[in-house]
Amino acid sequence: MDPLTNVIWKALTTRQVHFAESGDVARRFIREVSPLCAFPEPNDDGYASLATLVGPQETAGIFLDQVYEARPGWQYIAGAPLLQMVSENGVESRQPPAEARSRLFEDQRGMGRPPEIVALDSKNSPDMLELTALTKPGPFGTRTHELGYYAGIRQAGKLVAMAGERLKVPGYTEVSAVCTHPDHLGKGYARALMSDVMARIRARGETPFLHVRSDNARAIALYERLGFKKRREGHFAVLRRTS
């Protein structure tokens, strides 16, 4: 079966099984890593199993092929149409990391020394949490950075942009948490960071993919310039367990 179909389930049963908490049927990421959860099928057994992993009043994020239908014991908190995109032939991301890095910020020549892209790890977690809380690129926890490589840009010591890796399935790695502080938009930071992350993914012989809200035209346009193509549409739902 296609590894990008029911991709959270695939991640939690293959390359990221070490981050999984398991029920009879459903699985979820360790709470500090991500609220994302999955099951083989969105049926009674799937939701019943998920309820054993999600405590009362706790939230769960799931990807669905269809719009969420109300179920007893669950409250719909938020959601959005979701677009999955894949970069099978991305031009910028095919360069090795060092070469990709040297091409960053080409449109800023003559504007002074370009900002440096730096790797982010556990000691940067507070800054990453602060930036994602402000920009809301998607759920981000205290251990989300453990899912893969993360990179950022700092200005005057403050983290103002970042991007990294999230879901991993055989042959593919997701580019995620792409965000820029509102005071630093329009400087090419997102494109630069994504190019760096994608180059590293391709250097491992993998293909980058991502998820974006279907109504986020600005982000989709950027991703298409980086070589991503629309693959499939679905829905993202945040649910709270009420009983």
C-alpha positions as CSV (number, residue, x, y, z in Angstrom):
1,M,0.0,0.0,0.0
2,D,1.1,3.6,-0.7
3,P,3.1,4.8,2.4
4,L,1.6,8.2,2.1
5,T,-2.0,6.9,2.5
6,N,-3.1,7.0,6.2
7,V,0.4,8.5,6.7
8,I,0.2,9.0,10.5
9,W,-0.7,5.3,11.0
10,K,2.2,4.3,8.6
11,A,4.7,6.4,10.6
12,L,3.6,5.0,13.9
13,T,3.9,1.4,12.6
14,T,7.1,1.7,10.7
15,R,9.9,4.3,11.0
16,Q,8.5,6.1,14.1
17,V,7.2,3.1,16.0
18,H,9.6,4.0,18.9
19,F,7.5,7.2,19.4
20,A,4.2,5.3,19.6
21,E,1.8,4.5,22.3
22,S,-0.5,1.6,21.3
23,G,-4.1,0.5,22.0
24,D,-5.9,-2.6,20.7
25,V,-6.2,-0.9,17.3
26,A,-5.2,2.8,17.5
27,R,-1.8,4.4,18.0
28,R,-0.7,7.9,19.1
29,F,2.6,9.7,19.4
30,I,4.0,10.2,22.9
31,R,2.2,13.2,24.3
32,E,5.3,15.4,24.6
33,V,6.2,14.7,21.0
34,S,2.9,15.2,19.2
35,P,-0.9,15.0,19.7
36,L,-1.3,13.2,16.3
37,C,-3.1,9.9,16.5
38,A,-4.3,7.3,14.0
39,F,-6.1,4.0,13.4
40,P,-6.4,1.7,10.4
41,E,-10.0,2.7,9.8
42,P,-12.2,5.5,11.2
43,N,-14.8,3.1,12.5
44,D,-16.2,2.1,15.9
45,D,-13.3,-0.1,16.8
46,G,-10.8,2.6,15.8
47,Y,-12.4,5.3,17.9
48,A,-13.0,3.0,20.8
49,S,-9.3,2.0,20.8
50,L,-8.3,5.7,20.5
51,A,-10.3,6.4,23.6
52,T,-8.1,4.1,25.6
53,L,-5.1,6.3,24.6
54,V,-6.6,9.7,25.0
55,G,-7.6,10.8,28.6
56,P,-10.8,12.6,29.4
57,Q,-10.6,16.3,28.2
58,E,-7.4,15.5,26.3
59,T,-7.2,16.3,22.6
60,A,-6.2,14.2,19.6
61,G,-5.3,15.2,16.1
62,I,-6.3,12.9,13.3
63,F,-6.1,12.9,9.5
64,L,-9.2,11.7,7.7
65,D,-10.2,11.1,4.1
66,Q,-13.7,12.6,4.7
67,V,-15.0,15.4,6.9
68,Y,-15.3,14.3,10.6
69,E,-18.7,12.9,11.5
70,A,-19.8,13.4,15.1
71,R,-19.4,10.4,17.5
72,P,-20.4,9.9,21.1
73,G,-17.6,10.6,23.6
74,W,-15.8,13.0,21.3
75,Q,-16.1,16.8,20.8
76,Y,-15.0,18.4,17.6
77,I,-12.7,21.3,18.5
78,A,-11.2,22.4,15.2
79,G,-10.4,21.2,11.7
80,A,-9.6,22.2,8.2
81,P,-9.4,20.8,4.7
82,L,-5.9,19.3,4.2
83,L,-3.7,19.1,1.1
84,Q,-0.9,16.6,0.9
85,M,2.0,17.6,-1.5
86,V,5.0,15.7,-2.6
87,S,8.3,16.9,-4.1
88,E,9.3,14.1,-6.5
89,N,11.5,16.3,-8.6
90,G,12.2,19.4,-6.6
91,V,15.0,21.4,-8.3
92,E,16.3,23.3,-5.3
93,S,16.2,20.4,-2.9
94,R,18.3,18.0,-5.1
95,Q,21.5,19.8,-4.2
96,P,23.6,18.4,-1.3
97,P,23.0,20.4,1.9
98,A,26.2,22.5,1.6
99,E,25.5,23.5,-2.0
100,A,21.9,24.3,-1.2
101,R,23.0,26.4,1.8
102,S,25.3,28.4,-0.4
103,R,22.4,29.4,-2.7
104,L,20.2,30.8,0.0
105,F,19.1,34.4,0.0
106,E,20.3,35.1,-3.5
107,D,17.7,37.8,-3.8
108,Q,19.2,39.6,-0.8
109,R,22.6,40.3,-2.3
110,G,23.8,43.8,-1.5
111,M,21.7,43.9,1.7
112,G,24.5,43.0,4.1
113,R,25.6,39.7,5.5
114,P,22.8,37.1,5.1
115,P,21.5,35.4,8.2
116,E,22.9,32.1,9.1
117,I,20.9,28.9,9.2
118,V,21.6,27.0,12.4
119,A,20.6,23.5,13.6
120,L,18.1,23.4,16.5
121,D,18.0,20.8,19.2
122,S,16.7,20.2,22.8
123,K,18.4,23.3,24.2
124,N,16.5,25.4,21.7
125,S,13.1,23.9,22.6
126,P,11.8,26.9,24.6
127,D,12.5,29.2,21.6
128,M,10.8,26.8,19.2
129,L,7.8,26.5,21.4
130,E,7.5,30.3,21.6
131,L,7.7,30.8,17.9
132,T,5.2,28.0,17.1
133,A,2.8,29.3,19.7
134,L,2.9,32.7,18.0
135,T,2.7,31.5,14.4
136,K,0.7,28.3,14.8
137,P,2.1,26.1,11.9
138,G,0.6,23.1,13.6
139,P,0.9,21.2,16.9
140,F,4.4,21.4,18.4
141,G,5.4,20.0,21.8
142,T,8.4,20.0,24.1
143,R,9.9,16.9,22.3
144,T,8.7,17.4,18.8
145,H,12.2,18.4,17.8
146,E,13.2,14.7,18.4
147,L,11.3,13.7,15.3
148,G,14.2,14.8,13.0
149,Y,16.4,17.6,11.8
150,Y,15.2,21.2,12.6
151,A,16.8,24.4,11.4
152,G,16.3,28.0,12.3
153,I,17.3,31.6,11.7
154,R,18.0,34.0,14.5
155,Q,18.1,37.8,14.5
156,A,19.6,39.7,17.5
157,G,19.6,36.3,19.3
158,K,15.9,35.7,18.8
159,L,14.6,32.7,16.8
160,V,12.6,34.3,14.0
161,A,12.1,31.4,11.5
162,M,12.3,27.6,11.5
163,A,11.5,24.4,9.7
164,G,12.1,20.7,10.2
165,E,11.0,17.1,9.9
166,R,7.9,15.4,11.3
167,L,6.3,12.2,9.9
168,K,8.6,9.6,8.5
169,V,7.5,6.6,6.5
170,P,9.5,4.2,4.2
171,G,11.0,6.4,1.4
172,Y,9.5,9.7,2.6
173,T,10.0,12.4,5.2
174,E,7.6,15.2,5.9
175,V,8.7,18.9,6.0
176,S,6.9,20.5,8.9
177,A,6.7,23.4,11.4
178,V,7.6,25.9,8.6
179,C,7.0,29.3,10.3
180,T,8.3,32.9,10.4
181,H,7.8,35.6,12.9
182,P,5.4,38.2,11.6
183,D,8.0,40.9,11.8
184,H,10.3,39.0,9.4
185,L,7.9,37.9,6.7
186,G,8.9,38.5,3.0
187,K,12.6,37.9,3.5
188,G,12.8,34.5,2.0
189,Y,13.5,32.7,5.3
190,A,10.8,30.0,4.8
191,R,12.1,29.1,1.4
192,A,15.7,29.0,2.6
193,L,15.0,26.8,5.5
194,M,12.8,24.4,3.5
195,S,15.5,24.1,0.9
196,D,18.0,23.2,3.6
197,V,15.7,20.6,5.2
198,M,14.7,19.2,1.8
199,A,18.4,18.9,0.7
200,R,19.1,16.8,3.8
201,I,16.1,14.6,3.2
202,R,17.2,13.9,-0.4
203,A,20.8,13.3,0.7
204,R,19.4,10.3,2.6
205,G,17.7,9.0,-0.6
206,E,14.2,10.0,0.6
207,T,11.5,12.1,-0.9
208,P,10.1,15.2,0.8
209,F,6.4,15.7,1.4
210,L,4.2,18.0,3.4
211,H,0.7,18.9,4.5
212,V,-0.9,22.3,4.2
213,R,-4.4,23.8,4.7
214,S,-6.1,23.7,1.3
215,D,-7.1,27.3,1.7
216,N,-3.6,28.6,2.4
217,A,-2.9,29.9,-1.1
218,R,0.3,31.8,-0.2
219,A,1.9,28.7,1.3
220,I,0.9,26.5,-1.5
221,A,2.4,28.9,-4.1
222,L,5.7,28.8,-2.2
223,Y,5.7,25.0,-2.0
224,E,4.9,24.7,-5.7
225,R,7.9,26.9,-6.5
226,L,10.0,24.5,-4.5
227,G,8.9,21.6,-6.6
228,F,6.0,20.2,-4.6
229,K,2.9,18.9,-6.4
230,K,-0.6,18.3,-5.1
231,R,-1.1,14.7,-4.3
232,R,-4.3,14.2,-2.4
233,E,-6.9,16.1,-0.3
234,G,-8.2,15.1,3.1
235,H,-9.2,16.6,6.4
236,F,-7.5,17.4,9.7
237,A,-9.6,17.2,12.9
238,V,-8.8,18.1,16.5
239,L,-11.0,16.1,18.9
240,R,-11.5,16.3,22.6
241,R,-12.5,13.1,24.5
242,T,-15.5,14.0,26.7
243,S,-16.1,10.7,28.4
